[in-house]
Amino acid sequence: MNKHNIYQTGTINSLLEAVYAGDTSMEQMLQHGDFGLGALDNIDGELIIHEGICYRADATGKLHILDKDIHTPFAVVNKFIPEQKFTVKDLDFKSLEAVVAEHFISSNLIYAIRVTGKFQHLDLRSEHCTCRPYKRLTEILPNLQTTFIASNVSGVMVGVWFPKYMAQLNVPGFHFHFIDDLRRLGGHVFGFQLEEATIELQVLHGFQLALIENQDFYQADLNIQNESAVASVEQVRT
């Protein structure tokens, strides 16, 4: 395993097009790394992989350690070996994006980002699960999604950055999931205000994609223009 690779199962377009049953288990994900994020089968919460442990943030934000046989329809993981490290203070999401991007060696590569610090607040999201017959994510997410605020909390944001030219495969730009230091609370990050944090950055030169082997994936129309859909389900709320 090349330390500079990131492994992905499924695609953002397959998730948008209701491919909610994956064929990659947590055990298999951990064979490719110890750091990552994604979704879980049936959209049953948010996936966070940190220090080789797979967590599910349920619809209330409560964290659960996942069994090794739980599957994901869309996730990334890599062996996290940071190459840059620096500290920041008093940043919101947009400000942090600008600061971190200054450390990129190219906007054509992929990056893994870990933000460890104290937060005045985080705007988080998770979901209740869905079931068959599946509908497109943009149709069902408003009813499945729960949002909540974590205040005065310390923890870790597990993140990745993908270039825009890969937008049919993954979420372009920054994508963070959060877990607190007590391993009790987590979720997808819509926004935050941090007090101080240490940022660690890893450049990823390789990308390995495992396409899902089931009828849901085979029959889905993945040739979609996804910009507005991705913005509505994944990206920063203002």
HUVEN-V526274 format. One record per backbone hydrogen bond with DSSP energy under -0.5 kcal/mol. NH is the residue of the N-H (numbers start at 1). CO is the residue of the C=O. If there is no record, write none. Layout:
nh=NH co=CO
nh=NH co=CO
This chain:
nh=5 co=2
nh=6 co=206
nh=7 co=77
nh=8 co=208
nh=9 co=75
nh=10 co=210
nh=12 co=169
nh=13 co=168
nh=15 co=11
nh=16 co=12
nh=17 co=13
nh=18 co=15
nh=19 co=14
nh=20 co=18
nh=22 co=20
nh=24 co=72
nh=26 co=70
nh=27 co=68
nh=29 co=25
nh=30 co=26
nh=31 co=27
nh=31 co=28
nh=32 co=29
nh=34 co=78
nh=35 co=78
nh=36 co=49
nh=37 co=76
nh=38 co=47
nh=39 co=74
nh=40 co=45
nh=41 co=71
nh=42 co=20
nh=43 co=40
nh=44 co=41
nh=45 co=43
nh=46 co=57
nh=47 co=38
nh=48 co=55
nh=49 co=36
nh=50 co=48
nh=50 co=53
nh=52 co=34
nh=53 co=50
nh=55 co=48
nh=55 co=53
nh=56 co=64
nh=57 co=46
nh=58 co=56
nh=58 co=62
nh=61 co=58
nh=63 co=184
nh=64 co=56
nh=66 co=54
nh=70 co=67
nh=72 co=24
nh=75 co=9
nh=76 co=37
nh=77 co=7
nh=78 co=35
nh=80 co=78
nh=81 co=79
nh=83 co=201
nh=84 co=201
nh=86 co=199
nh=88 co=197
nh=90 co=195
nh=91 co=194
nh=93 co=192
nh=96 co=92
nh=97 co=93
nh=98 co=94
nh=99 co=95
nh=100 co=96
nh=101 co=97
nh=102 co=98
nh=103 co=100
nh=104 co=101
nh=109 co=106
nh=110 co=204
nh=111 co=161
nh=112 co=202
nh=113 co=159
nh=114 co=200
nh=115 co=157
nh=116 co=114
nh=116 co=198
nh=117 co=115
nh=117 co=155
nh=118 co=196
nh=119 co=153
nh=120 co=193
nh=121 co=193
nh=122 co=150
nh=123 co=191
nh=124 co=122
nh=124 co=148
nh=125 co=188
nh=126 co=146
nh=128 co=144
nh=130 co=42
nh=137 co=16
nh=139 co=136
nh=140 co=136
nh=141 co=137
nh=143 co=140
nh=144 co=140
nh=145 co=141
nh=146 co=126
nh=148 co=124
nh=150 co=122
nh=151 co=149
nh=152 co=120
nh=153 co=119
nh=155 co=117
nh=156 co=179
nh=157 co=115
nh=158 co=156
nh=158 co=177
nh=159 co=113
nh=159 co=157
nh=160 co=175
nh=161 co=111
nh=162 co=173
nh=166 co=163
nh=167 co=164
nh=169 co=166
nh=170 co=166
nh=172 co=170
nh=173 co=162
nh=175 co=160
nh=177 co=158
nh=178 co=187
nh=179 co=156
nh=180 co=185
nh=181 co=154
nh=183 co=180
nh=186 co=61
nh=187 co=178
nh=188 co=125
nh=189 co=176
nh=190 co=123
nh=190 co=188
nh=191 co=123
nh=193 co=121
nh=194 co=91
nh=195 co=118
nh=196 co=118
nh=197 co=88
nh=198 co=116
nh=199 co=86
nh=200 co=114
nh=201 co=84
nh=202 co=112
nh=204 co=110
nh=205 co=4
nh=205 co=203
nh=206 co=4
nh=208 co=6
nh=209 co=207
nh=210 co=8
nh=211 co=209
nh=214 co=212
nh=218 co=214
nh=219 co=215
nh=220 co=216
nh=220 co=217
nh=222 co=220
nh=224 co=222
nh=226 co=224
nh=230 co=226
nh=231 co=227
nh=232 co=228
nh=233 co=229
nh=234 co=230
nh=235 co=230
nh=237 co=190
